[in-house]
Amino acid sequence: MKIIHTSDWHLGHLLYGYDRTAEHRDMLRQIIDITAAYRPDVMLVCGDIFHTSQPSASVQTMLTNALTALLKASPGMTIVTIAGNHDSASRHDIFREPWQELGVHTFGSLDRTDPASHIVGIKDKGFVIAVPYTYERNLPDDLFRTLTDEVARRNTGNLPVVMMAHTTVAGSDFSGHDDASGFSAGGIDAIGPERFGDGFDYLALGHIHSPQTLRGTSGRIRYSGSPLAVSFSECYPHSVSLVEIRSRGDIPVIATETIGALCPAVSLPASGHAGWDKALELLRDFPSDIEAYIRLNIKSGDALPSDIHNRARMICEGKAARFCCLNICHGGNEALTGERTMTVEQLRESDPVAIARRYAADTGTEFPDEWSDMLGEVIREIDEEKRND
């Protein structure tokens, strides 16, 4: 079975207020070209297709056009998508039956009454078990074993078995997730890889943006990563994964295809921090014909000029580059956003628990771990309600 594994498209994402429609279209075009060349049997899109639970009509149209083009690029290919924690579960489910007639299987919410409905047979090639994002507390303990046992019963031809999920798995590299701790990333608590059992040949994951195969899994558990950076912290190559599995029990053969960025996120200086005058000099010297989002890494010594943001924006006038923000290092520690004030977009992108901790620090209030746990619980319940609306 030949597979393209991708996730975390985040269609509709704005970066510091800048529209990214052209970048998302270019990203999708590259994935379509890769699909036409590779001719997979199945494409797995492992959640966070949209950046918000209420994408605009134009963003939804972009997805519809992309899915149609992907099916044309590889006739006979099956597409399987699952909702992530950014997606609306109901929005994924509403057109499930019409899409299925065209070869696209969408899973927004977990069907607890009929778990076997999450099994997709790829004719003469294998099986896909599609598990959409589900709040950990609502995830049945025996779900994965129930699903793999059912597939084993059906799999009389010894065909490959693939599972897909959108979650945080313990032992992953959380690079690029500013709100990550040792136990969670992106608002999702980590679960152990053993939770999934061993009834699959390949576990295709979404949610963590850094592409990686988990250590000690013989290539069987992998995050494809996001094909387009959603923050300045994601300073690594972005790609989609090409996977081939010959038969049940075989080790997957994995390759990657890099997705180029139409407008990359660039930090000046590229490493470390500079004084504000040197940072502005680097911005002046940045080529005027190169499209990029720019963040200035500034070390705080002397007080910053009150008009430094305006100076940076004025320097970018006439350039293809777009100034986004300052990233200020205070005594060896970077600020949450690099600024003491936040734009609406920055506020939306920041982790609420981290904002609460910042407020506590600013007011000299202790912020014990149990407060983090309680606030995180409330946030997850609110997100779950939004996803199911």
C-alpha positions as CSV (number, residue, x, y, z in Angstrom):
1,M,0.0,0.0,0.0
2,K,1.4,3.4,-1.0
3,I,0.5,6.3,1.3
4,I,0.9,10.0,1.4
5,H,0.7,11.1,5.1
6,T,0.1,14.8,5.8
7,S,-1.5,16.8,8.5
8,D,-1.9,20.3,10.1
9,W,-2.7,22.3,7.0
10,H,-4.2,25.1,9.2
11,L,-6.0,26.6,6.2
12,G,-7.2,30.1,7.1
13,H,-4.3,30.8,9.5
14,L,-3.2,34.4,9.7
15,L,0.3,35.3,10.8
16,Y,0.3,38.5,12.8
17,G,-2.7,39.7,10.9
18,Y,-1.3,38.9,7.4
19,D,-3.5,36.9,5.1
20,R,-1.8,33.6,3.9
21,T,-4.3,32.5,1.2
22,A,-1.6,32.6,-1.5
23,E,0.7,30.5,0.6
24,H,-1.9,27.9,1.4
25,R,-2.8,27.6,-2.3
26,D,0.8,27.2,-3.2
27,M,1.2,24.6,-0.5
28,L,-1.8,22.7,-1.7
29,R,-0.5,22.9,-5.3
30,Q,2.8,21.3,-4.2
31,I,0.9,18.5,-2.5
32,I,-1.2,18.0,-5.6
33,D,2.0,17.8,-7.8
34,I,3.6,15.3,-5.3
35,T,0.4,13.2,-5.4
36,A,0.4,13.1,-9.2
37,A,4.0,11.9,-9.3
38,Y,3.7,9.4,-6.5
39,R,0.3,8.0,-7.3
40,P,-0.6,6.7,-3.8
41,D,-3.4,4.3,-3.0
42,V,-4.5,6.5,-0.1
43,M,-3.8,9.9,1.3
44,L,-4.1,10.5,5.0
45,V,-4.8,14.0,6.3
46,C,-4.4,13.7,10.1
47,G,-6.3,16.7,11.5
48,D,-6.2,20.5,11.9
49,I,-7.1,20.9,8.3
50,F,-8.6,24.3,9.2
51,H,-7.0,26.7,11.7
52,T,-10.3,27.6,13.4
53,S,-13.6,25.7,14.0
54,Q,-15.4,28.3,11.9
55,P,-13.5,28.8,8.7
56,S,-14.7,31.3,6.1
57,A,-16.6,30.2,3.0
58,S,-13.6,31.0,0.9
59,V,-11.3,28.8,3.0
60,Q,-13.8,25.9,2.9
61,T,-14.0,26.4,-0.9
62,M,-10.2,26.2,-1.0
63,L,-10.3,22.8,0.7
64,T,-13.1,21.5,-1.6
65,N,-11.1,22.5,-4.7
66,A,-8.0,20.9,-3.3
67,L,-9.7,17.6,-2.6
68,T,-11.2,17.5,-6.0
69,A,-7.8,18.3,-7.6
70,L,-6.1,15.6,-5.5
71,L,-8.6,12.9,-6.7
72,K,-7.9,13.9,-10.3
73,A,-4.1,13.8,-9.7
74,S,-4.3,10.2,-8.7
75,P,-7.3,8.4,-10.1
76,G,-8.6,5.6,-7.9
77,M,-6.9,7.1,-4.8
78,T,-8.8,7.1,-1.5
79,I,-8.6,10.2,0.8
80,V,-9.1,9.8,4.5
81,T,-9.4,12.9,6.7
82,I,-9.9,13.2,10.5
83,A,-10.7,16.3,12.5
84,G,-8.0,17.8,14.8
85,N,-8.4,19.9,17.9
86,H,-8.6,23.1,15.8
87,D,-11.4,21.7,13.6
88,S,-15.1,21.6,14.1
89,A,-16.2,17.9,14.4
90,S,-19.7,18.6,13.0
91,R,-18.3,20.5,10.1
92,H,-16.2,17.5,9.1
93,D,-19.2,15.2,9.5
94,I,-21.9,17.2,7.7
95,F,-20.9,16.3,4.2
96,R,-19.6,12.8,5.1
97,E,-21.9,10.8,2.8
98,P,-21.6,12.9,-0.4
99,W,-17.8,13.0,-0.1
100,Q,-17.7,9.2,0.5
101,E,-19.3,8.7,-2.9
102,L,-16.3,10.5,-4.4
103,G,-13.7,8.5,-2.5
104,V,-13.1,10.9,0.4
105,H,-13.8,9.5,3.9
106,T,-14.2,12.2,6.6
107,F,-14.3,11.6,10.3
108,G,-15.2,14.5,12.6
109,S,-16.3,12.8,15.8
110,L,-15.9,9.4,17.3
111,D,-18.9,7.1,16.8
112,R,-19.0,5.3,20.1
113,T,-22.1,3.2,19.1
114,D,-20.4,1.8,16.1
115,P,-16.6,2.0,16.4
116,A,-16.2,-0.3,13.4
117,S,-17.5,2.5,11.1
118,H,-14.0,4.1,11.6
119,I,-12.5,1.3,9.5
120,V,-11.9,2.1,5.8
121,G,-11.0,-0.7,3.5
122,I,-8.7,0.1,0.6
123,K,-9.6,-2.5,-2.0
124,D,-6.9,-5.2,-2.3
125,K,-4.4,-2.8,-0.6
126,G,-5.1,-2.7,3.1
127,F,-7.1,-1.1,5.9
128,V,-7.2,2.4,7.5
129,I,-8.4,3.0,11.0
130,A,-9.4,6.6,11.3
131,V,-9.7,8.0,14.9
132,P,-10.5,11.8,15.0
133,Y,-9.3,14.0,17.9
134,T,-11.2,13.1,21.0
135,Y,-10.7,14.7,24.4
136,E,-8.7,12.3,26.4
137,R,-11.3,11.9,29.1
138,N,-13.9,10.8,26.5
139,L,-11.6,8.3,24.8
140,P,-12.7,4.7,25.6
141,D,-9.8,2.7,27.1
142,D,-10.3,-0.3,24.8
143,L,-11.0,1.7,21.6
144,F,-7.8,1.0,19.8
145,R,-7.7,-2.7,20.7
146,T,-11.4,-3.1,19.7
147,L,-10.6,-1.5,16.3
148,T,-7.5,-3.5,15.5
149,D,-9.1,-6.7,16.6
150,E,-12.0,-6.1,14.2
151,V,-9.5,-5.3,11.4
152,A,-7.6,-8.5,12.2
153,R,-10.9,-10.5,11.8
154,R,-11.5,-8.9,8.4
155,N,-7.9,-9.0,7.1
156,T,-7.9,-12.5,5.6
157,G,-5.4,-11.4,2.9
158,N,-2.6,-10.3,5.3
159,L,-2.8,-6.7,4.0
160,P,-1.2,-3.7,5.7
161,V,-3.0,-2.0,8.5
162,V,-2.7,1.7,9.1
163,M,-4.1,3.8,12.0
164,M,-4.4,7.5,12.0
165,A,-4.9,9.8,15.0
166,H,-4.5,13.5,16.1
167,T,-3.0,13.7,19.5
168,T,0.2,14.2,21.6
169,V,2.3,11.0,22.1
170,A,4.8,10.9,24.9
171,G,8.4,10.8,23.8
172,S,7.8,13.1,20.8
173,D,9.9,16.1,19.9
174,F,7.7,19.2,20.6
175,S,10.0,21.7,18.8
176,G,8.0,24.6,17.5
177,H,5.3,24.3,20.1
178,D,6.0,27.3,22.4
179,D,3.4,26.1,24.9
180,A,4.8,22.6,25.2
181,S,5.8,21.0,28.5
182,G,7.1,17.5,29.2
183,F,3.5,16.2,29.4
184,S,1.5,18.2,26.8
185,A,1.8,20.2,23.6
186,G,-0.7,22.4,21.8
187,G,-3.2,21.9,24.7
188,I,-3.3,18.1,24.4
189,D,-1.9,15.9,27.2
190,A,0.5,13.2,26.1
191,I,-0.5,9.6,26.0
192,G,2.0,6.7,25.9
193,P,2.5,4.9,22.5
194,E,1.6,1.6,24.1
195,R,-2.0,3.0,24.4
196,F,-2.5,2.2,20.6
197,G,-1.5,-1.4,21.0
198,D,0.4,-3.3,18.3
199,G,-2.3,-4.3,15.8
200,F,-1.1,-1.9,13.1
201,D,1.8,-1.5,10.7
202,Y,1.9,2.3,10.6
203,L,0.4,4.9,12.9
204,A,0.0,8.2,11.0
205,L,-0.2,11.1,13.5
206,G,-1.1,14.7,13.4
207,H,-0.9,17.6,15.9
208,I,2.9,17.9,16.4
209,H,4.3,20.2,13.7
210,S,7.9,18.8,13.6
211,P,8.1,15.8,11.2
212,Q,9.5,12.8,13.1
213,T,9.4,9.1,13.5
214,L,9.2,8.1,17.2
215,R,12.3,6.4,18.5
216,G,12.0,2.7,19.3
217,T,9.0,2.1,17.1
218,S,10.8,0.7,14.0
219,G,9.4,3.4,11.8
220,R,5.8,2.4,12.7
221,I,4.7,5.6,14.5
222,R,5.3,9.0,12.8
223,Y,4.2,12.6,12.7
224,S,4.2,14.0,9.2
225,G,4.5,17.5,10.6
226,S,2.9,20.6,9.1
227,P,3.6,21.4,5.5
228,L,3.7,25.1,6.3
229,A,5.1,26.8,9.4
230,V,2.5,28.5,11.6
231,S,5.0,30.3,13.8
232,F,8.6,31.6,13.9
233,S,9.5,28.8,16.3
234,E,9.0,26.2,13.5
235,C,12.5,26.7,12.1
236,Y,12.9,23.3,10.4
237,P,12.1,21.9,7.0
238,H,8.4,21.1,6.3
239,S,7.2,18.2,4.3
240,V,4.8,15.4,3.6
241,S,5.6,11.8,4.2
242,L,5.6,9.1,1.5
243,V,5.1,5.6,3.0
244,E,5.0,2.2,1.4
245,I,4.0,-1.1,3.2
246,R,4.1,-4.3,1.3
247,S,2.2,-6.6,3.6
248,R,1.0,-7.0,7.2
249,G,3.9,-7.1,9.6
250,D,6.4,-5.4,7.2
251,I,8.4,-2.3,8.4
252,P,7.2,0.8,6.5
253,V,9.5,2.4,4.0
254,I,9.4,6.1,4.6
255,A,10.5,9.1,2.5
256,T,9.7,12.8,2.6
257,E,9.0,15.5,0.0
258,T,9.9,19.0,1.1
259,I,7.2,21.7,0.8
260,G,8.8,25.0,-0.2
261,A,7.6,28.2,1.6
262,L,6.3,30.9,-0.7
263,C,6.9,33.4,2.2
264,P,9.2,32.0,4.9
265,A,9.3,33.1,8.5
266,V,12.7,34.7,9.1
267,S,14.3,35.9,12.3
268,L,17.0,38.6,12.4
269,P,19.6,37.8,13.5
270,A,19.1,34.1,12.6
271,S,20.5,33.0,15.9
272,G,20.9,34.8,19.2
273,H,19.8,38.4,19.9
274,A,21.2,41.8,18.8
275,G,20.8,45.3,20.1
276,W,17.9,47.2,18.7
277,D,20.1,49.4,16.4
278,K,21.9,46.4,15.0
279,A,18.6,44.5,14.5
280,L,17.2,47.5,12.5
281,E,20.3,47.6,10.5
282,L,19.9,43.9,9.6
283,L,16.3,44.7,8.6
284,R,17.5,47.5,6.3
285,D,20.0,45.2,4.6
286,F,17.4,42.5,4.0
287,P,16.9,42.1,0.2
288,S,13.9,44.2,-0.9
289,D,12.8,41.6,-3.4
290,I,12.5,38.6,-1.1
291,E,9.1,37.8,0.4
292,A,9.4,36.9,4.1
293,Y,7.8,37.4,7.4
294,I,10.3,39.1,9.7
295,R,10.8,38.8,13.4
296,L,13.6,40.9,15.1
297,N,15.5,39.1,17.9
298,I,16.4,41.9,20.3
299,K,18.3,41.7,23.6
300,S,17.1,44.2,26.2
301,G,19.8,46.4,27.7
302,D,19.0,50.0,27.2
303,A,15.3,51.0,27.0
304,L,13.8,50.4,23.6
305,P,12.7,53.4,21.6
306,S,8.9,53.9,21.9
307,D,8.6,54.0,18.1
308,I,10.7,51.0,17.3
309,H,7.7,49.1,15.8
310,N,7.0,52.1,13.5
311,R,10.6,52.3,12.5
312,A,10.6,48.6,11.6
313,R,7.5,49.0,9.6
314,M,8.8,52.0,7.8
315,I,12.0,50.2,6.9
316,C,9.8,47.4,5.3
317,E,7.9,49.9,3.1
318,G,8.9,49.2,-0.5
319,K,10.2,45.7,0.5
320,A,8.5,42.4,-0.2
321,A,9.2,41.5,3.4
322,R,6.6,42.0,6.1
323,F,7.6,43.0,9.6
324,C,5.7,41.0,12.3
325,C,7.1,41.4,15.8
326,L,9.9,41.8,18.2
327,N,11.3,38.9,20.2
328,I,12.9,40.4,23.2
329,C,15.3,38.5,25.5
330,H,15.0,39.7,29.1
331,G,18.1,38.6,31.1
332,G,18.4,35.3,29.1
333,N,14.7,34.6,29.0
334,E,12.5,35.3,26.0
335,A,9.2,37.1,26.7
336,L,6.0,35.1,25.9
337,T,5.4,37.2,22.8
338,G,8.5,39.4,22.7
339,E,6.4,42.4,23.7
340,R,4.6,43.7,26.7
341,T,1.5,44.4,24.6
342,M,-0.2,41.9,22.4
343,T,-2.2,42.2,19.2
344,V,-5.5,40.3,18.9
345,E,-3.8,37.8,16.6
346,Q,-1.0,37.2,19.1
347,L,-3.5,36.7,21.8
348,R,-5.3,34.1,19.8
349,E,-2.1,32.3,19.1
350,S,-0.9,32.2,22.7
351,D,-1.6,29.5,25.2
352,P,-4.1,30.7,27.8
353,V,-2.3,29.0,30.6
354,A,1.0,30.7,29.6
355,I,-0.9,34.1,29.6
356,A,-2.2,33.4,33.0
357,R,1.2,32.5,34.3
358,R,2.6,35.7,32.8
359,Y,-0.1,37.8,34.5
360,A,0.7,36.1,37.8
361,A,4.4,36.9,37.4
362,D,3.6,40.5,36.5
363,T,1.5,40.9,39.7
364,G,3.8,39.0,41.9
365,T,1.3,36.2,42.5
366,E,2.3,32.5,42.9
367,F,0.8,30.3,40.2
368,P,0.8,26.7,41.5
369,D,0.7,23.7,39.2
370,E,-2.8,22.8,40.3
371,W,-4.1,26.1,38.9
372,S,-2.6,25.1,35.5
373,D,-4.4,21.8,35.7
374,M,-7.7,23.4,36.6
375,L,-7.5,26.1,33.9
376,G,-6.4,23.5,31.3
377,E,-9.4,21.4,32.2
378,V,-11.8,24.3,31.7
379,I,-10.1,25.3,28.3
380,R,-10.4,21.7,27.0
381,E,-14.1,21.5,27.9
382,I,-14.8,24.8,26.2
383,D,-12.8,23.6,23.1
384,E,-14.7,20.3,23.0
385,E,-18.1,22.2,23.1
386,K,-16.9,24.5,20.2
387,R,-15.8,21.5,18.1
388,N,-19.2,19.8,18.5
389,D,-21.2,22.9,17.7
